[in-house]
Amino acid sequence: MTRPVRRANTRANTRKDYSEIARKKITSPSAVAKANGGAVRRPSILVYSRNKKGKTRFCLTAGKGKVLVVDPERGTDRFLKADPHVWHLESWEEIDDIYKFLRTGDHPYEWVAFDGTTRIANMALRFVTKRAEEADLNRKPGQVTQRDYGNAGELFKQMLYSFHALDIGVIYTAQERQIDGGEGEDEDEEVEVSNIQYVPDLPKGSRAALNSIVDVIGRIYTVKVHGEDGNEAIERRLWLAPSVAYDTGARSEYKLPPYLEKPTVPRLVALLEGNK
C-alpha cells in the first residue's frame, strides 16, 4: 500500500527574514553620498513669479549644455546669446519621449528645466479631454468635467514622480496666482494668516504634489537698487524664507538667508549644501 506523500510546511519555508530585509534597505544620507563618490543628489527646484521677472533666465544659469529646457511657451526664442538647448514641447504625448530620452543617460545634461508648468498642466487637461471626447461620441465638444480635472492631475503627478526618480536635477517654473489666504488651509488658531497669498498657478492637487517633492520653492521678484554709477537699476531676487504671504521654503540643514540676490542655480545649490 502506497503511503501519501507528506507536503513540507511551505509557510515556514517561505517566511521572510525581516531583519535581513531591513539591513539591506535602511541607509543614511552620508552612506548614499559615499556610495556615489561623495556626490549629493542634485535638488529639485520650483520658482514662480509674475510675467517677465526672470524665470527662464534663472533656468539657463544651470549652465550652457548642462541643462535641457523643456519649453511649451516659446519663452527661450529670444535668448540668442545664451543659446540654450531647448525641447519645444508641443503636446502632452512628448513628455514620455523626454523622460525616456533622459532615462537612457546617453546625454550631457545635468539638469532638465520645465519652463512653464502652468502651460504643461493645461496640456495634460487637453489631452485627457480629447481622449474622453473620442471615447464618448455623445459628449459635447470642449466640455470639461470634474473627472477630467482629476485625471489630468493624476497624469501631471505621474510626470513629477517619474522625473524625480531620475539621476538628474529638475527645475520647474510656474506663473504666479493670487488666492484667498484661507483657501484650503487648516492652521492652528495662533498661526498668523495672510488675507492674500501668492502661489504657483497650478490646480490645487498638482500644486500640492509639486510642492511636496521639490527641495526648494522660491519666488522671483525685482527691486530697484542704486547701481555703481549712482543710477537706479533693477535687481532680481529669489525669496526663500517661509512666509504667510508666499508659497516658499527649502529643505536644508543649513540656515538660508531670507532671499538670494541675483539668483542663479549654482548659487542656490551652494546655499542648500552649506557652501556659501
Buried (B, 14 or more C-beta within 10 A) or exposed (E): EEEEEEEEEEEEEEEEEEEEEEEEEEEEEEEEEEEEEEEEEBBBBBBBBBEEBBBBBBBBBBBEEBBBBBBBBEBBEEBEEBEBBBBEBEEBEBBEEBBEBBBEEEEEBBBBBBBBBBBBBBBBBBBBBBEBBEEEEEEEEEEEEEEBBEBBBBBBBBBBEBBEEBEBBBBBBBBBBEBEBEEEEEEEEEEEEEEEBBBBBBBEBBBEBBBEBBBBBBBBBBEEEEEEEEEEEEBBBBBBEEBEBBBBBBEBEEEBEEBBEEBBBEBBBEBBEEEE
